[in-house]
Amino acid sequence: MVRGAVVALLAWLLLAPPASAATTTRPGGRELLAALASRDSARTQWVHARWRGSLASLRAAQQRLDRASDRYGTLLDQSVLPSAIAARDRNAWSKIAMDLAERGSWTRALALLRGPLGSPATLLPVEALAAGRVESPGAALGILGFGPGQAPHGARDLDEAALYVASAISDSAGLARSSRAARWLLLVDSRRPATARSWARASLARSLAGKGERRLARAILARATGRTTAETLLLSDLTAATGDTLPAVRLLVAIATRGDLPTSDRYPAAKKASAWLQGSAADSLNDKEWMGYLHAFSDVGEASLALHLLDTHKKPAPDAATQSERDDFRASLFYKARRYDAAATAYRAQLRKPRPVATRADPALGLARAYRSQHLFAAADSAFVLATSLDSAGTVREAAAWERAREWEDQKPPRESALVLRWARARIKTEPNATTARVHEAIQWIRADSLAAADSVLMGPAPESDARVYFWRGWVASARGDSTRAREAYRRAWEADPWSYEGVRAREISGLPIDPTQGVPLAKARHGVRPVVEPPLVPRVLDAVGFHDLALDLLRSCATGEGEPRANGCIDALETRGIYRVGRSDLNLDLRLRFPPASAGPVFRAAEEETLSAPFLWSIMRQESGYLPTARSRAGALGLLQLMTPTASRLARRPLTESEVLDPDLNVRLGAMYLRQLVREFGDLRPVAASYNGGEDNVRRWIAARPRLDDLWVELIPYWETRGYVKQTYAAMRRYEAVYDASPPR
């Protein structure tokens, strides 16, 4: 009673008008409404610029939106709320109530909802949550029709947000019966969204298991169809808790071996199963199940644990062929675990065993790679040659030939490297590997000062859609002084694949016109007319009360399945939540959807502070996180620009927590700070991108070996992943500039 009286007094103070102009200078409701209108107008202008305007207009719109949002946020906290609301203003004040709730201003939100807004039915879950935070769990459950510890009357009509709030409030008050009732009502109605039912099923199972009712919890999960990975992991825990680990292991193996699932789903299943896959449980699996699981474990990056499990497995192989397969796999695990000496020993043992010639190529290639990793060039070279001779026409032959040639590029003078690449080309038939070897042979002749030989290699037919041969033809022609032939070759490169690295560089070198739709004539670089209808309120309410997964699912469904005006509204709503490239359009045809100005506020601010271009930051962000603010790598890198916590702390000059590193503003600011440091050292953006991916010490070593930073330097980056990263980020940066009418810096 006392707490309720205090809340009532607070509400009266918030809603009451000032006694006199002399006693207060706090802004009133009219000023808050004006600030809301200004913020919404600025947001509309920003959306217009995002889909239609130039980079300059987008930056200006972002600055206006930042100022309007800051002003509105200040007034949300300071303004005196009205005691009465005109009918024409109800929608605006409902928005304000939602904004207050999203900011955690529960007392002010509740004062509005209960006071002049009169408890609108659409915001009932928000009001209940506010009451639970400000008053008591009982008050919140009363709003939703839940009596203490009882299932509510008529609760089947409550929406997902209301039931979610009811379960959360009941949990906080220790009201297990009400909590389970709310979850059960979500679960049993097949018309409810799958995400809501999945959450209810998993949380109900956890609640039951926590009360000692593990068998019932297990039964609820076991009977479900289409279980999520999280539900299956929970089911495996409950199954193992009964003392029967083999069924639990089989549940996990089924996830770990599914190649269609992302590693983020497969890894926890594999990791959990490793604790149970010992002794009798391991021996109970048939050999196909056992090896399938170990291969999956290796695939998700746990070669050392897979090796440990393989070596502790006591069940003998059923036949010689199976034993040979195990031995081959053990050797590959040594290599993946970076135990290169042990890998070489294992591969040599496999080669000594009597086996069909056709099966000897794989261990020979593995041996070559193990020697290479130990920097034993001569031994690796002999093993690569052996692997190519053992496989007359297969993929091992091509891989061994190419890898041998790449080692010669790094270890031998250019002329010798060119001759080995010519040898490799005779053994490589598959595109695009054949074109790659051809280009690299030409590059070695260029390095050997034999432009005529390079020209000869590049002559003849070339793949129509591969810009590389045409680009290097242009490069060689230019070096030989034939500008006419160079221009023609560069034009062919640009036409073949205009937004590859080579296509972009061909356009830059030859001064060809910029056209963001080049190569995709039906593509759309801007939306002249883009009808928009506001997204439904339900996802926002779900977000406000904490049911984020369901809110995002509903918005994604709307963005991909509704008519254009409503879908556009949902696309815009997703983007405010950091979810990009979701919509009805073909990504290849809608360039504004494919290349979004993600997290524009943090990017523009960081770009200005560090004197970097926004397109460059977006191109790095695209590769690092796919624009996802919550992205986490297996190595522990976090956020939009994938910063390690120690690195971020060093840049910030103070210890940072993971949650701080995940903050988009801080993450982008620190990432841009690091990129600026690299720009100061290297100048050219290509070694900057190479450093971000492959490590700055490696780049310093590569520059020491080849000081001239040009297209040859890029093509000779030893790490294929880093080489691809540099090319992709450079091409994406230029695509951003083209799509948003931003001239590249000179």
N, C-alpha and C positions, 0 to 999 in steps of 0.2 A: 504493500500500500504506500509506504513512504517513497519507494523508488518510483512508483507510478505518479505520485504527486510532484516529485522533482522533475520528471520528464514533462508533465503537463505545464509546470511553471516555465521550463525551458522553451517549450513550444509557444507558450503565450508571449514570452519575451522576444522570440524570433519573429512572430507574426504581427505583434502589436506595432502600430505606427508610432513614430517618435513623439514624445510629449510636446516638444517645441523645436523650432529650427535652431534655437540657441543651444540645445542640450546634445545634439548629435550632428555629425556630418557624414554619417554612413550613407552610401548610395542606396537608392530604393529600387522597387521592382521595375519601373520604367527604364531605368538605366541598364538593368540586367537584361531586359527584353531587347533593348537596342544593341547591347553587346552580342547577344545570341544571334540576332539578325545579321549583324556585321560579320560574325564568325561564319555563319552559314553562307552568306554571300561570297566571302573570301574562299570558302571551300568549293563553291560552285565554279568560281573563276579558276581555281586550281585544277579542278576536274576538266574544265574546258581546255586549259593549256596542256594538261597531261595527255589528252587524246587528239589534240589538234595543233597546239602551238609549238613554237621553237623552244630550244633550250633556254634562251634568254627570257622568253615570256614565262616559262615554267619556273625559272629561278625567281623572277619578280613576283609571280603568284605565290610561291612558297614563302617569300618574305612577308607578303601581305597576310597570308594565313597564319604565320607564326605570330605576328603582332596582334591580329584579331583574337587568336586563341589565348595568348597570354593575358590580354585585357579581359576576356570573358572568364578565364580561370580565376583571375583576381577578384572579379565581381561575384563569382559564385561563392567565394568564401566570405565576402564582406557585406554583401547587400542585405538589407532588411527584406524579408519575404512578406508578401501581401497577405492580408486577412481575407480578401475576397478576390475572385478572378472573373473577369468578363468572359462571356461565352466565346468570343472571338479569339481569346488568348489561351484557351485551355490546351490546345495542342502544343503551343510554345512552352507553357509551364510544365506539361508532361515531359517534354524533352529535358527541361531543366531538372526535374526530379530524377530522371534517369542519369543525367550527367553527375548529379550530386551522389547518387548511389555508386556510380562507377569510380568516383573519386574517394569513396569510403566515408563521405559526409552523411552518415546514417541518420543522425539526429535531425539535420535540416531536411533530408529527403523525406523522413517520416512526417515531419511537421507539414510539409507540402501535401503529401499524399493523403494524410488524415484530415488536414484542414481544408483549405480552399478547393483542392481537387476532389475531395469527397470519396477517397478510396476507389479509383477507377478499376474496373474488373480486369482490364488488360495488364495492369501493373500489380495485381494482387500478390504474385510471388515476391516482387521487390518489396512491397509493403511488409509482408510477413518476415522477410529476412531482416529488414530494418528494425522491425519490432523485436526480433530475436536478439539483435545486436544491442539495442538501446534499452529495452525493457526486460523481457524474460522469455525463456523458451515457451512457457505456457501461453503468453500473449501471442507469440508467433503462431503456435499450433491452433490457438483459438480462431485466428483470422482464417486459417485454412480448413476449419471444421473438425480438427482433431481434438478429442478429449484426452486428458492425461492418460497415457498408457492404453488408449483404445483406438481401434480402427475407426476412421471417420465416417459419418453418415453422408452418402452422396459423393464420396471421394472419387468414384470412378469417373466423374465429370471433370476432375482437376486435370490441368495440362501437365506436361512433363516438367516444366520449370517449377510448378507448385509442389509436385511430388518430390522433386529433387530437394527443394528447400525443406519440406516436411521431414525427409529422412535425415538431412544434415542437422537440423535443429533438434530432432529427437536424439540423434547420436550425442550431441553436445550436452543434452540433459540426462543422458543415461536411460532414456525411455525406449528400451529394446523392442517392445511390442509395437509401438507406433512406427518406429524406424523400419521394422520388417514389413509392416502393413503397407507403408508407402512404397517400398521397393517391390513388394509382391504385386501391387496394383500396376506398376510399370511393366512388370515381367509377364503377367498372364494375359494381357491384352495384345493380341497379335497385330492389331492395327497401329500399335505404337512404333516409332522408328527403331530400326535394328540397333542403332548405337545406344539408345536409351535402355532397351531391353538387355543388351549386353552388359552395360554398366550395372543395372539392377541385379542381374544374375550373379556377376562377379562379387559385387559388394554384399549381396545377401549371403553368398557362400562364405565370404570372409567373416561375416558377423556370426553365422552359425558355427563355423569352425572355432571362432574365438570363445564361444560358449560351450565348447566340447562336443558339439553335434557334427563331427566330421563326416560321418557316413551320409547324413542328410545333405550336407553341403556338397559332398562328392556326387550324390545322386542328381542334384539339381544341375550340376555342370555336365555330368556324363550324358544326360538325356538331351542336351541342347544340340541343335544342328547348326552348322556354320559358326562354330566357336572361334573367337579371336585368338591370336597368339597369347595374349595376356591371360585369357580364360584357360587355355590349355596348360600354361605354366602353373597356374593355380591348381588345376585338376591333378597335374602330376605330383605336386606337393602333397595334396590330400590323399592321393593314392599311395604314395610312398609312406605317408604317416601311418597307414594301416599295417605296414610291415611287408608289403608286397611290392618290391621295387621294380620287378620286371615289366609289369604293365605301365608303370610310370616312365620307365626308360623308353618303351615303345612309343608312348605319346610324344616324348621329346624328339626321338629319332625321326618321327614323321614330319616334324617341323624342320629340324636341322637339315634334312635331306631334300627339302623342297627348293629347287633352284629358282622358282618363280617368286619366292619371298625375298625381301631385302635382307642384307646381312644383319641389320639392326634387329630383325625378328629371329633370324636363324641363330645368331650368336648366343643370346641368353639361353636358348633351349639346349644348344650343344654344351655350353658351359655347365649348366645345371646337371645334365645327364652324366657328365664325366665323374661326378662325385658318387654316382650309384653304379656306374658301369664297371664294376670290379668283381672279381671272383665268380661266384655262381651266377650272378646276373649276367655277366659277360658271356659265360659259357652257355647260357640258355638261348642266346641268339644264334640263328643260323649264320653261316659265313657271309651270305649276301647282305643280311641286315648289319652284321658287325662291320664289314668293310665299307658299306655305304655310309654308316655313321662316322667312321674314322675319316673317310674322304670329305664328308661335310665339315667335320671339325677342322680339318686342314684348310678347307676352302675359306672358312671364316677367320683365318689368321691364328689358329692355335696349333701350329705344327708340333711344338715341344710337348704339349699335353697329349696330342694324338700319338706321338712317338712313345711317350710313357705308357699309355694304355695298350699300345700294340706290343710293347716289350713285356708287359705284365700279364698278357693274355696267355693262359696255360693250355687252352684247347688246341690240339694239334690240327694242322691243315688236313682236309680229307683226301687230298691227292697232291701229286708233284706240281701240277699246273697252278693250283691254289697257293702252294707254298712259294712258287716263283713269283706269283702276283704280290704276295705279302712282302717278299724281299725287295721287289722293285719299288713298292710303295714305301718301305722303310728307308730306302736310299733317297727317295724324293723328299721324305720328311726331314732327313738329316740336312738336305740342301736348304729347304724352306726355313729350318730352324737355325741356319747359318753355321752349322757344324760342317764346314766344307771339307776338312780332312777326313772326317768319318764318312761323308757322302762319297768322296773319291774312292775310299777303301771299299765301300759297299758296291759302288758301280763297277769297280774292277772285278770284284768277286762275281758279280752277275755276268760280266763279259766272259769270264773263264769257264762258266758252266756250259755244258752242252745244251744248246737250244737252237731252234730254227733261225736261219740267217735273218729272216724278215722281222724277228722280234729282238734282234741285237742292236738295232739302230737307236732305240730309245735309251738304253743304258749308256751307249756311246755318247749320245748328246748330253745326257746328265753328267757323265764324267768330264766332258769338255767344259761344261758350265762350272763344275766344281773346281777344276784347275784354273779357270779364268778368275773365279772369285778369290783364289789364292795368289793371283798375279803370276801364275806360271804360264807364260805366253807360249813357249815352245811345246809344252805338253798339251796345252789346250788346243793349239793349232793342229797337232797330230790327231787329237781326238775328234775335232770337228771334221777333218778330212775323212776319218774312219766312218763317222756317222753318215756323211753324204754317200759314201761308197756302199754302205749296208742297206740303204733305202733307195731303190732305183727310181721311184717316181712319186713318193709320198710327201706328206707335210714335214716329216723329220728332215728329209733331204734339203728342202727349201730353208727351213729354220737354221739348220747347221751351216749351210752355205752363206746365208745372210749374216749370221752371228760371227762367223769366221772373218768375213770381209770387214765388218764393223770393228773387230779387234785390230785388224791391220790398219784401218784408218787412224786409230789412236796410237799404234805402236811403231809403224813403219813410215818411211818417206813417201811422199805423195805418189811418185811414179810406181813404186812397188804396190802401194795400196790400190791404185787404179787397175793394175794387172790382175790382182786378186779379185777385185770387184767384177772385172770382165769374166773371170773364171766363175764367180758366183752367179752372174747373170745367165750363164748357160744352164744353170741348174734351178733357176727360179722362173716359174711359168705363171704363177698366180698374180693377178692384179689385186691391189695396187703395189704389192711387193716388188714386182718386176720393174715398175716405173720408179720406185724408190731406189732400187739398185742402179738403174740407168742414170738417174740424176746424180747419185753419189759417185759413180764412176766419172761422170763429166766434171764434178766438183774437184775430184782428185787431179784430173788433168789440168784444170784451171790452176790449182795450187802448184802443179809441176811446171807452170808457165808454158803449157802446150795447148793453146786455145784451139788450134786446128783439130787436135785429137778430141777435145771436148765437143767441138762443133760436130765432128763426125759421129760421136756417140749419140748426140741429141737429134740428129737428122732421122728421117723416116717417119712412119706412122706413129701417132701418139693417141692415147685415149681421149675421146672428144670432151669428156667432162673433167679431165684432170689437168689443172693449170700448171703443174710443176715443170713438165718438159718445155712447154711454150715459154714460161717465165725464164728458164735458164738459157733457152735459145736466144731470147732477147738480151739477156745479160752478156752472153758471149759475143753476140753481134755488136753490141755497144762497145765492149772492150776491144773489138777488132776494128772499130771505127765505122761500121756499117749502120748508120743511124736509121736509114730507111727500113732495112730488114729488122732492126731492133724494134722500131715502132710497130711493125706488123706483128711480130712475135708477142710483144706485150699486149697488143689489142686482142690477139687470140687467147692469151692467158686470161685476160679480163673477161672475155666472153665465155670461156670454158667454165670457169668457176669464180665469179666476181667477188665472192665474199669469203674465199679461202685466203690464207695469208699471202700466197703467191698472186692471187687475183688482185688483192688490195694493193700489194706492193707494185704490181705492174701498172695499175691505174695511177698510183702516186708518181712513179718514175716518169711515165709518159704523159702525165698531165691530162688524162682522159676525164670527161665530166663525171661528177658524182651523181649517182641515181640509186636511192635506197632499194628500189624494186628491180634493179638489174639482175637478170637471171630468173626472176619470178615475176613475170609481167602482170599477173593477176593480183599481186600483193597490194596491200593497202598500207601506206605510210602515215596517213592521218585520217581522222574521221571528220568529214565535212559536216554531216548531220548525225548526231548520236542521241536518239531518244532515250530518256532515263526515267524510270519510275522507282520511287524509294523502295528499298527491300522491305519485306514483312518485318513487323516489330518483334515477332517471336524470337529470332536468333539473338537480337540485342538483349532481350529479357533473360534468355538462357545464359548469355555471356555475363550479364550483371550478377546473376546469382551463383555463378561458378561452374555451370554445365558447359564448359568450353567446347569439348569434342562434338557434342550434339549441335551446338550453334554453328560450328564450322561445317559440319556435314550438311546441315540445312542450306547454308549459303552456297556451298559447292553444288548441291543438287539444283538450286535455283539458277546459279550462274551457267550451268550446262544444259538445263532442261526447260527453262521457262522461255516465253517469248522475249524478243529483243529488249524492249524497254525495261521490263522487270529484271531480266538477266543482267543487263548493264548496271542496274542499281546494285545487284548482288556482287558483281565483279568489283565495283568500287568499294563496297563494304568489306569484301575480303582483303582488298589492298590496304585498307586502313588497319587491318589486323596482321599485316605482313605476309599475306598469302598472294602470290603472283602467278601469272600464266595459267589461270583457270578461267575458262569461258566457252561460249558456243562456237567461236571461230576456230578455223584451222590455224594453228600457231605459225605455220609457214606463210600464211597469207595475211595475217594481221600482225604487222611488224611492231605496232605499239603494244600489243599484248605480249609478243615474244620478247621484246627488249624493253621492259618496264623501267620507269624511273624509281626504282625501289628505294624505300626509306629516304625519300628525297630531302627531307629536312636535315637529318644528320649528314647526308652526303654533301649537300650544298655548303653546309657550315664547315665541315671538315675540309672540303676542297678549297674554300676561301682561306681558311686558317693556314693550310699547308701549301698553298699555291699549286694545287694539282687540278687536273680536269675532272669534272664529274663523270664523263664517259669512261675515263680510265679506272676510277674507283668502281663503277658499276661492272666493268669488264672483269675486274679481279673478284668482286663479290659474286658474279655469275658463276665463275669457276669454283670458288671456295665453298659457297653455301647454297647456291641456287636461290639466293635472296631470302633465305629462311632465317629469321632472327634467333630462333632457338636451336639452330643446327649444332650438333656435337659430333666430333669425329672419334674413331676408336682410340686415337692417340691422345685425346683430351682437348683438342682445339675447339674453341667455342665461338658461336655467334656468326654474324654476317661476314666478317673478314677472318674467321677461324684463328683466333689468337689463343695461344697457350697462356694459362694463368700467370706463370712466372714471367713470361715475356711482357704481358700486359702490365703486370705490377712494376716491372723495370721501367717501362715507358711512362707509367703514371707517377713513378717515384714514390709509391706507397703500396703496401700490401692490398691486394684486391681479392674479393671472394668470387666464386664462380658466377653468382647472380649478378654481381657488378659487371663482370666481363661480358655477360649476355645482354646487358642493357644496350640497345641499338646506338644511342647517342655516344656513349663512352666507347663502345667497340669500334665504331667507324672512326671516331676521333683518334684513338690510339693506333688503329691500323694505318690510317692516313699519315700519322706522325712517323711510323716506321717506314712507310713507303717514301716519304720525303727524305729521310736519312739515306735511303738507298739511292734516290735520285741525285742527292748531293754527291755521292761517291761515284756513281756510274754514268750519270747524265742521260744516256739513252734508256728509254722505257723498256726495251727488250731484256737487257740484263737485269733490270729492276724486277720484272716479272719472273725471270729465271731464278733470281735470289729468293723471291717470296715462295717459290715452289721447291727449288732444289737446294737452297742454302747459300748464304752469301760467301762462305769460304770456298765452296765449289766454284762459284762464279769467278771469284778472284783468281783461282787456279786456272780456269779456262781462259780468262783474259790475259793472264801472264803467258800462256802458250800461244794465244792468237789475239794480239792487242787490238786489231781493227774490228770495231763493232759494226758489222754489216750483215747482209743476208747470208753470206758464207758462214759467218760466226754462228748465226742461228741454226743453220742446217747441220753444223758440226757439233752441236751440244750433245755430249755423250749419252745423257739420260733421255730415252725416248719419251718418257712421261713429261719431263721438263720441256723438251723441245716442242711437244704438242701443246703444252700449257702456254708457252710463249706465243706460239702462232695463233692459238685460239683467242687469247686475251687481246692480242693486237688487232685481229680481225674484228672481234666484238666491239672494241673501242671505236674503230672506224665506222662500224655499222651504227652504233649509237649516234655518232656525230652526224651521219647521213640522215637517219630517221628524224632526229630532232634539230636539223638545220644548224648544226654547230660546226663552224670551220675548224679544222685541226690546227693546233699551234704550229707556228713556223720555227 
